[in-house]
């Protein structure tokens, strides 16, 4: 196993984060655009990234949902990560709250043991200030592993799935 896209914690356990942000407009809500959007992957093979960084992949309608890969610091990702000794506490932040579609109460944090990983998905919808440009949407997918992992870890089935996607109308 190798450590990729992670940081070394004081206790010697690694945290690996992949954040996939997919964005679109009403044009991709149906037909060919929706088909391309729905084919967008929820995980990728991990590249080598700097310590303390997450693998960030952005896919947008304007680019035909082609993946654009980069890095983001752990402080820039929308997830709270907390070491609890032998577990990692993971809770996706809702940012910004006014973009949330209606949904029931938020789920609790997930606690991962070494060797486990979670896929957490949240979606949002927005309109321009005056409603002139219509709706825009985005989906955040966070893949987070605790412990040493292979580059293809997120291509396997997650230990835990948290699906907070709500109706976007």
C-alpha positions in Angstrom: 0.0 0.0 0.0 1.1 3.5 -0.6 0.0 6.8 0.9 -1.4 9.3 -1.5 -3.2 12.6 -1.1 -2.9 12.4 2.6 -1.3 13.9 5.7 0.6 12.0 8.3 -1.0 12.5 11.7 0.9 12.5 15.1 -0.4 8.9 15.7 1.0 7.7 12.4 -2.4 7.2 10.7 -3.1 8.7 7.3 -6.1 10.7 6.0 -6.8 10.7 2.3 -9.3 13.1 0.8 -10.7 13.4 -2.7 -13.3 16.1 -3.4 -15.3 16.1 -6.6 -17.3 19.1 -7.5 -19.8 18.9 -10.4 -21.6 22.0 -11.5 -24.3 22.6 -14.1 -27.3 24.7 -15.2 -30.9 24.0 -16.3 -29.5 23.0 -19.7 -28.1 19.8 -18.2 -31.3 18.9 -16.3 -32.6 16.7 -19.1 -31.7 15.1 -22.4 -28.1 14.8 -23.6 -26.7 17.2 -21.0 -28.3 15.2 -18.2 -26.9 12.0 -19.6 -23.4 13.5 -19.7 -23.7 14.8 -16.2 -25.0 11.5 -14.9 -22.0 9.7 -16.4 -19.6 11.9 -14.4 -17.6 9.6 -12.1 -17.9 9.8 -8.3 -14.3 8.7 -7.8 -10.9 8.7 -9.5 -7.5 7.1 -9.2 -5.5 9.2 -6.8 -2.5 11.1 -8.0 0.4 11.9 -5.7 -0.4 15.2 -3.9 1.4 17.3 -1.4 1.1 16.5 2.3 -1.9 18.2 3.9 -3.6 18.5 0.5 -6.7 16.9 -1.0 -7.2 15.7 -4.6 -9.7 18.1 -6.0 -11.6 17.3 -9.2 -13.9 19.9 -10.9 -16.3 19.0 -13.6 -18.6 21.6 -15.1 -21.3 21.8 -17.8 -19.3 24.5 -19.7 -16.4 22.1 -20.0 -18.6 19.1 -21.1 -18.0 17.5 -17.6 -14.4 16.8 -18.4 -12.5 16.3 -15.2 -10.0 19.0 -14.2 -7.7 17.8 -11.4 -5.8 19.9 -8.9 -5.0 20.1 -5.2 -6.6 22.0 -2.3 -5.4 22.3 1.2 -7.4 20.4 3.9 -8.6 23.7 5.3 -10.2 24.5 2.0 -12.4 21.4 1.8 -15.9 21.4 3.1 -15.4 18.6 5.6 -14.6 18.6 9.3 -12.0 15.9 10.2 -11.2 15.1 13.8 -8.9 12.5 15.2 -10.6 10.6 18.1 -7.7 8.3 19.0 -8.4 5.1 17.0 -11.1 6.7 14.8 -11.5 9.6 12.4 -14.6 11.7 12.8 -15.9 13.0 9.5 -18.7 15.5 9.0 -19.4 17.3 5.8 -20.0 21.0 6.2 -23.0 22.6 4.5 -21.6 25.6 2.6 -23.6 27.8 1.9 -26.7 26.8 3.8 -29.0 28.9 1.6 -28.2 26.7 -1.4 -29.5 23.5 0.2 -32.6 21.9 -1.3 -35.2 20.8 1.2 -34.2 17.7 3.1 -34.8 16.0 6.4 -32.5 16.5 9.4 -28.8 16.1 8.7 -27.1 12.8 9.5 -24.6 12.5 12.3 -20.9 12.4 11.8 -19.3 9.2 10.6 -16.4 7.6 12.6 -14.0 5.6 10.5 -11.5 3.0 11.7 -8.2 2.5 10.0 -8.8 0.9 6.6 -12.3 2.3 6.2 -13.5 5.1 3.9 -16.7 7.1 3.4 -18.4 8.6 0.3 -20.4 11.7 1.4 -22.6 13.5 -1.2 -24.4 16.9 -0.9 -26.1 18.9 -3.6 -27.0 22.6 -3.9 -29.1 24.9 -6.1 -28.7 28.6 -6.6 -30.4 31.4 -8.5 -28.9 34.8 -9.3 -29.8 37.7 -7.0 -32.6 38.9 -9.3 -33.5 35.5 -10.7 -32.4 36.7 -14.2 -29.9 33.9 -15.0 -32.0 31.0 -13.8 -30.9 28.1 -11.6 -27.5 26.6 -11.2 -26.6 23.5 -9.4 -23.6 21.7 -7.9 -22.9 18.3 -6.3 -20.1 17.8 -3.8 -18.7 14.3 -3.5 -16.2 13.7 -0.7 -14.3 10.4 -0.6 -12.3 10.2 2.6 -10.1 7.2 3.8 -8.5 6.6 7.1 -5.2 4.7 7.1 -2.8 3.7 4.3 -4.5 3.3 1.0 -3.7 2.3 -2.6 -4.2 4.8 -5.4 -7.4 3.1 -6.6 -9.0 2.9 -3.1 -12.0 5.1 -4.1 -12.8 2.9 -7.1 -13.9 0.2 -4.7 -17.1 0.1 -2.6 -17.1 2.5 0.3 -17.4 1.3 3.8 -20.0 4.0 4.5 -22.2 6.0 2.1 -23.9 9.2 3.3 -26.3 10.5 0.6 -27.5 14.0 1.5 -28.7 14.8 -2.0 -32.1 16.5 -2.0 -34.6 17.4 -4.7 -33.4 20.3 -6.9 -36.7 20.8 -8.8 
